[in-house]
């Protein structure tokens, strides 16, 4: 393998075109050499727009290219596992958008991937230094015993043609953005939840979950509480409540690539937060950080902290949330 990982982009999806592919191109250890679409004309236009050499009119052609080391898969949710497995069987490492699958059972198919192939669920937020700093502060004991993590992630999208509003292919708020607070809880508690209970409201036309409130019991008196919605005003926050102080990541999920971010630490006196300590983190493109970490793992220089078992564990929590919706009570998170 060359000193750079050679990437192929699977589809001309908006997140790939606008966010992830340009970010991969900024990774020092990466080179984007091809893009594929089921429409060859669209692939060529996308390649020209992003300065990519090769354009393919099918995904299979991309997988067959011997010059490709890694695939980025931003396809709709129902194609995450099928196309990731197809790429892995062709010997390609895969960075796959979240959620990794439609269920934990489907995600477990990733165990078939050869051990020398890296598959990572693309939670870019875990590569932003603000998340690492938040966990460092928690570990230091400054907040005391961590009791509760409260999170909100919302936006408004009522477009019937948007894949996020198509229930049959994995649309809905829990799959699209609820997975982020779940990741926050698992990352900051450094543990897995034991059970969950959810209150879910569905769009009468789309059938997708458009508003959900979830409580997850991590044991030992630790709780994750979050709300996600696809049809309310945009908002996001993560708060960590400890016995001594509170920490807040101000823009936890969509941290801007060109603007500094902030973490606040507050002992609750006064209640308005005016005397909270504010730590400023440098501007970072978390998608580039993710691509660079992935590339370093592919090159054999530094292993990733997360693997397919982590992705399966995340899907188990989502499964339990939907089981709670069906039963109207607590649902255990499978082990």
HUPEGI-V357729 format. One record per residue. RES is the residue in one letter. BURIAL is # if it has 9 or more other ideal C-beta (glycine too) atoms within 8 Angstrom, else .. Layout:
res: (RES RES)
burial: (BURIAL BURIAL)
This chain:
res: (X X X X X X X X X X X X X X X X X X X X X X X X X X X X X X X X X X X X X X X X X X X X X X X X X X X X X X X X X X X X X X X X X X X X X X X X X X X X X X X X X X X X X X X X X X X X X X X X X X X X X X X X X X X X X X X X X X X X X X X X X X X X X X X X X X X X X X X X X X X X X X X X X X X X X X X X X X X X X X X X X X X X X X X X X X X X X X X X X X X X X X X X X X X X X X X X X X X X X X X X X X X X X X X X X X X X X X X X X X X X X X X X X X X X X X X X X X X X X X X X X X X X X X X X X X X X X X X X X X X X X X X X X X X X X X X X X X X X X X X X X X X X X X X X X X X X X X X X X X X X X X X X X X X X X X X X X X X X X X X X X X X X X X X X X X X X X X X)
burial: (. . . . # # # # # # # # . . # # # . # # # # # # # . # . # # . # # # # # # . . # . # # # . # # . . # . # . # # # # # # . # # # . # . . # # # # # # # # . # # # # # . # # # # # # . . . # # # # # # # # # # # # # . # # . # # . . # . . . # # # # # # # # # # # # . # # . # # # . # # . . . # # # . # # # # # # # # # # # # . . . . # . # # # # . # # # # # # # # # # # # # # # # # # # # # . . . # . # # # # . # . # # . . # . # # # # # # # # # # # . . . # # # # # # # # # # # . . . # # # # # # # . . # # # # # # # # # . # . # . . . # # # # # # . . . . . . . . . . . . # . # . . # # # # # # # # # # # # # # # # . . . . # . # . # . # # # # # # # # # # # # # # # # . . . . . # . # . .)
